[in-house]
Structures are given as structure tokens and as C-alpha cells.
């Protein structure tokens, strides 16, 4: 049995990654999704165990000590981690896996799984990113400033990703990512 492919998708906060990935998951229901653990509070639309596994800081720290994460990082003051056991289980069973992960995690996954397909989703501009963050209404002005500073830093990692997709038009960005997934699954695009 062939090992499943890992599709690592990274983007600055507010780029529209969750929306793009929701559509990709609808289009490819057989594509497994790696559910990350986080210490951040659940947003209204998110479901525990489906979108993220929400845990307290103490639980997260114990998981780190026990080596339960392939990678983990502190982002925007909260911790996020990719659990090792389910990722290994899915990939070794031949299942392709989609990972929604920050740039630090993306680089760690690529180091641990050199065959992982890495895609960086970019905002059309930093000005547009600010508008998108403000329209969410979930961050304070201070949090928004931090996210924009982090976005500038994260965007500098785009050259370390095999593919870059600009999310200026949602449908086009989804189509580009879908085409890439189809091509990689069929053995194309090297």
C-alpha cells in the first residue's frame, strides 16, 4: 500500500484559509483532515474535535512533554500542535491528509515528511488583509496589529513553500488548490 500524501496549507491569519479549506474538504470528502490541538478559545462556529481540539494550557504542555506532537508552536499568544499518532495512522494507511498549519509548523512538517506538498495561501495585499481582519470582528485593535506584524513575517516564508496561491478571488484560489491536489494525487506536477 502506498503512503498517503500530506498537503500542508499555510497562510497569515485573515487570508481566507479556513474558507478555502472548507470548500476543498467538500470537494474532496476522501481527503482526511489533521485536527490540530490549540489552547485558544473556540470561536462560535468551530466544533471541538472537528475544527480543532480545544484544550487548556496545562493539558497542552503535558502533551508536549509526552512527545505527542509532530510539531507545535506558540502563535498569537496561543499554542497549536499537530498530533503525531493520527497523522501517522492516516498517512501509513494510504490516506491523503490535509493540514491547516502555520509557517513554523509547515516547515517542521516538511522536515519530518520531506514528501509533503506545501502550499502558501497569500492575501492580495496587506491592506486587504487588514480589511478582512477588521470585518471578522473577533480581534481587538492590539490583536489585529499583532496579526498584521505576524503576517509580514509569515509572508517572508512563502519562498520555502513549493506552491503559492493568491486568494484575491475565492473561487479562483479554490480551483487552483483543487487542481494542484488532483495533479499530485494522479502523480503529476513535480
ABEGO torsion letter per residue (X at the ends): XBBBBBBBBBBBBGAGAAAAAAAAAAABAABBBBBBBBABBBBAABBBGAABBBBBAAAAAAAAAAGABABBBBBGGBBBBBBAAAAAAAAAAGBBBBBBBBAAAAAAAAAABAABBBBBBBBABAAAAAAAAAAAGABBAAAAAAAAAAAAAAAAAAAABABBBBBABAAAAAAAAAAAAAAAAAGBEX
